[in-house]
């Protein structure tokens, strides 16, 4: 069972400038919650409680105002500041002490996941013992993503390609990954690409080469959205608003997930209500503990 998770919340967010010049992208709102709540909720739904958040240098205080140490949520949250982006696998090098030779999950701070059977899929992924597991989702524009070509009969991953110019597959690799304890050593052996960064595709291919790579699919009823651009950011916000207003249930309500997992009690939720103050989110929490 994977017990540790990393959220990559650094990066410059240049595609969303000038919004991101003063505020980190992961602290901007997706409808009624900061973006960081959504990837954090995914780790929590995976039953992961020990979480490292990697942030840009100089932005640590902003995050600690929102998520001090995780105790209020039944979690253990720690932080590492990153002086500059060096590619996704750098997270495992920076987080070596945190990982402490254990299996680990990583999610990108700007990725959004939603689906009826998502919790079942996440818990299945978190049971990883050896190797690596990637999460795939079908897309209309695979040329914009890293994609996996899969044998239809055996479900074996045949090839991993970054932004293919010719159609290979529409199975996009999402920003959610599960790795065994070898990930730190593999990341250290990677060489920077032409753009000067360590590439997640190269890391995944190391596991594929060793025949220890597997995958899971987000089904047709699920959604995966990348909020990296202005257009996708507002589409995601509109999606959350539509779902929440229709169902009366909140997506990525951290307190609700912790409460249902048995990690916190009504007292902690009352403390959170006082922390948030008078707002719609607090009203939702009040209904939760009635």
N, C-alpha and C positions, 0 to 999 in steps of 0.2 A: 504493500500500500504506500503510495506517495504521500508524504506528510509535509513536504516543503514546496512552496511556490514562489515564483518571481514575477513581478509586474515591471515591465520596461516602460517607465513614464518619463523618460528623458526626450532627447531629440529637440530640434529647433522649431518644428511646426511651420516651416516656411510656406507650405502650400496654403496655410490659413492666415498668413500675415495680411494686415497689421494686427489682427485680433490677438495673435500669440506673442507680440512684442513685449507686452507687459505681464501677461498671465500665461502660465503653462497650459498647453492644449487640454491636458487631462483634468484640469480644474475648471474648464468651461462647462456650462450646463448642457446636458442632453435632456431636454424638457424640464423636469423638476429636480434633477440630481446632477452632481458633478460627474463628468465622464468617467473618472477613476472608479466610481461605485460599480460600474458595469463589469469591467474585467475582474475586480475584486470579488464580486458576487459569483462569478464563474468558478473561481478557486474555492470559494466557500461551498458552492454546490457540489464540488468535487470532494468535499469533506477535508479540505486542506486548511489548517489553522495557523501554521507558522509561515509567515509571508514577508518577503523582502521586496521593497519598492525602490527601484533605481531612478533617481531624479537628477535633473541638471544642477550643476554647482550654483549655489546662490538661491535656490528655490525650495530648500528643505523646510524653512519656517512656514511657508505657505501650506505645505502638506501636513505638517504637524499640528496646525491649527484645526484642521479637518479630521485627521486620523492620527492622534498622538502616539499611541503605542498598541492599540487594538484591544486593551483590556475591557473597554466598554462594549465590545462586540464579542467577547470570548475568544479573541485572537491574540497572537503575538506578532506585532508588526515592527519591523526594523527597516532602516534606510541606509542607502549608500549614495553618495553624490558622485556623479560622473562629470569629469571636466570637459569632455567632448565625445560625440558619438563615434564609435569605432566598429559598428556593425552589431547585429543581434547576438552572435556567439560571445561577444565580449562580456555579456551579462554573467556568463558562467565563470569567467576568469575573475571578474570583480567580486562575484559572490561565492568564491571558493570556500571561504571560512564558514559562510552561512550554510552552504550545501553540505559541508562536512562529510564527504564521501557517502552521501545518501542519494537516492533517486529524487528527481525534482521535476516540477511542471513549470512552464513559462508561458505567459500570455502577454501580448502587446497591449499597451495601455489605451490604444485607440480602437480596439476591436470590440464589436458588439455581437453577442450571440443570443438567440431566442428560439425556443421550441418546446413543444409539449413533452417530448421524451428526452429533453436535453440532460436532465439530472441523471437519468439512467445511463446515458452515453458517457457522461463525465465520470461517474463512479466506476464505470467499466475501465475507462482509460487510466484512472488513478490506481488501479490494481496492478499496473505494470510492474513486473519483477525484473526482467532483463530487456535490453535493447532500447528502441525508441518507437514512439507512436505519434503519427501526425493526424490531424483532423482535416478532412476534405469536405468541400462543398461545391456543387456544380454552379458554374457561372456562364454568362453569355459572352463575356469578353476575356477569354483565357490568356490572350496576349499581354494582358496587364499584370499577370500574376505568375508565381511559381506554380507549376502544375505537375501532377503525377499521372503517368500512363500506367494503367492497371490491366492485367489479364482478366477478362470477364469471367472465365470459368474458375480459375484458382484464386482470384482476388489478389494475386501477388503483384507487388509494385515492380514494374519493369524498368521505369525510367523516371527521373526527376529533372525537370527543365525549367530554367528561370526565364519568364517572359518569352515564350517561343514565337518566332516570326511566322512560322507555318503551323497550322493546326496539328496538335499532337493529342490533346485531351482537353476536356472542359472541367476536369477535377482540380479545382484550385486548392492550394495549400493555405489554410487559414493561419491566423496568428496565435495558435494554441498548440503547444508542444509538450510531450511527456518523454523524459529521458532517464536512463539509468545512471548510476554513479560514474560511469566512464566519461560522461559528457565534458567534465572539466579538462581531462587529459586530451580528449579529442579537440576541444576548442583551442587549447594551447598550441596544438600542432598545425592549426590552420594558417595559411598564408593570406595576406591581404589581396583582394582582387584589384582589377585595374582602377577602380574608383577609390582604392586605399582603405577599404573596410573588410572585416571578416564577414563572410556570407553564410547565412543560415542554410542555404541550399548545399553548400560544401560540407557543412556539419552533418546534415541529414544523409548526404551521399556516403559519408564514412560509415554510418550504420547500415546503409543499403549494401555497401561493399562487403561488409561482414555478415550479411544475410540476417540482420537483426532489426529490420525496419518493418513496421506494420502500420495499418491505417484504420480509421473509423470514419464513417460518413454521417454528416448532418442530413437527415432525410428531407423530403419535399415539404414537410410541414414545418421545417425549421428555417431560421434566417441567420445569415452571417453578413455583417456590414462593416466596412472599413470607413472610419470617420475622418480620414486623413485630409480630405478636401472639403472646401466650403459646401459644395453641392451635396456630397454624401453626408456631411455633418448634419445639415438641416433635414435631409431625408430621414436620417435615423431619429432625430428629435421628433419629427412628425409621426413616425412609426410608433414610437413609445407613447406619444400623446393619444394617438388613436386607440391603441390597445388598452391603455389604462382607463381612458374615459369610457370605453365600451364595457370593460369587464369589472371595473371598480377595484381592480387589484393592481398593485404596483410591481413593476419590473425592477429588479436589483435593489429591493429594500433590504439592506444589510441586517438590520435589527430583526426583521421577520425571519430571514434565513437562519440566523443564530438562534432565535427563539425556538423555531421548529426543529433545529438540530439538537436542542437541549444544552446549548453552550451558555446561554444567559437566561435570566428569569425576569419577571415583571419589574423588579426593582431597577435593573439595568435599563429597561426600556423607559421607565419613568425618568431616569437620569438623562437619557437621550432626548426625551421630550423637552426637558428643561434646557438642555444644550441647544436644541434647534430653535426653541421659542415658539411663539404663536405663528403657525403656518399650516398649510395643507398636509405637509408630510407628517407633522406632529399629530394632526387630527387622525391620520391613517393609523399611526402607532397607538393612539388611544383606543381606537376601535379594535385593534389587534389584541389588547389585553383585557377587554371588557368580558 
